[in-house]
Amino acid sequence: MFYTVQEMSTMLSMNAHTNRYYTNQELITHLKRDENSYRKFDEESINWLIIIYYLCQYGMTIGQICEYILHYVYKVIQRSKNVTILFKI
């Protein structure tokens, strides 16, 4: 199921402009868009949005959050490579 920016804002009690700002900063990986280029949030996007919201509340800057996300994505890729290597043996 996919949700619009407005639906997400209502669900999470978050300002729609804040939601758009986070997505414009490309902090949410794999954000989906419909044929009109409207943002569509799936479960993974919702989870990232919640994480980003709380990291901002704890005082992290957008740059720090971006680094955090890149570090996380890098770790997931590394684990994926390690699993692939294990299965090749």
C-alpha positions as CSV (number, residue, x, y, z in Angstrom):
1,M,0.0,0.0,0.0
2,F,1.2,3.5,-0.8
3,Y,0.5,6.8,0.9
4,T,0.7,10.4,-0.2
5,V,2.6,13.2,1.5
6,Q,-0.7,14.5,3.0
7,E,-1.6,11.0,4.3
8,M,1.8,10.5,5.8
9,S,1.7,13.9,7.5
10,T,-1.6,13.1,9.1
11,M,-0.5,9.6,10.1
12,L,2.7,10.8,11.7
13,S,1.5,14.2,12.9
14,M,4.2,15.8,10.8
15,N,4.1,18.9,8.8
16,A,3.7,18.2,5.0
17,H,6.4,20.7,4.3
18,T,8.8,18.9,6.6
19,N,8.0,15.7,4.9
20,R,8.7,17.2,1.5
21,Y,11.9,18.8,2.7
22,Y,13.3,15.4,3.9
23,T,12.4,13.8,0.5
24,N,13.9,16.8,-1.4
25,Q,17.1,16.3,0.5
26,E,17.1,12.7,-0.8
27,L,17.2,11.3,2.7
28,I,14.6,8.6,1.9
29,T,16.1,5.9,-0.2
30,H,14.0,4.3,-3.0
31,L,11.2,6.9,-2.7
32,K,8.5,5.9,-5.2
33,R,6.6,8.4,-7.4
34,D,3.5,8.0,-9.4
35,E,2.9,8.9,-13.1
36,N,2.4,12.6,-12.0
37,S,5.6,12.5,-10.0
38,Y,3.8,12.7,-6.7
39,R,5.6,11.1,-3.8
40,K,4.3,7.7,-2.8
41,F,5.4,6.2,0.5
42,D,5.6,2.5,1.1
43,E,6.4,0.7,4.4
44,E,10.1,1.1,4.0
45,S,9.8,4.8,3.2
46,I,7.6,5.3,6.2
47,N,10.2,3.7,8.5
48,W,12.9,5.9,7.0
49,L,10.8,9.0,7.5
50,I,10.2,8.1,11.2
51,I,13.9,7.5,11.7
52,I,14.9,10.8,10.1
53,Y,12.3,12.7,12.1
54,Y,13.6,11.4,15.4
55,L,17.3,11.9,14.4
56,C,16.4,15.6,13.7
57,Q,14.6,15.8,17.1
58,Y,17.8,14.5,18.8
59,G,19.7,17.4,17.2
60,M,21.4,15.8,14.2
61,T,21.9,18.0,11.2
62,I,20.7,17.0,7.7
63,G,24.3,16.4,6.7
64,Q,24.9,14.1,9.7
65,I,21.7,12.2,8.9
66,C,22.8,11.8,5.3
67,E,26.1,10.3,6.6
68,Y,24.2,8.0,8.9
69,I,22.0,6.8,6.0
70,L,25.0,6.3,3.7
71,H,26.8,4.3,6.4
72,Y,23.7,2.1,7.0
73,V,23.3,1.5,3.2
74,Y,27.0,0.7,2.9
75,K,26.8,-1.8,5.8
76,V,23.7,-3.5,4.2
77,I,25.6,-3.8,0.9
78,Q,28.7,-5.2,2.6
79,R,26.5,-7.8,4.4
80,S,24.9,-8.7,1.1
81,K,28.3,-9.2,-0.5
82,N,29.5,-11.4,2.4
83,V,26.4,-13.5,2.2
84,T,26.9,-13.9,-1.6
85,I,30.5,-14.9,-1.0
86,L,29.4,-17.5,1.6
87,F,27.0,-19.1,-0.9
88,K,29.6,-19.2,-3.6
89,I,31.9,-21.4,-1.5
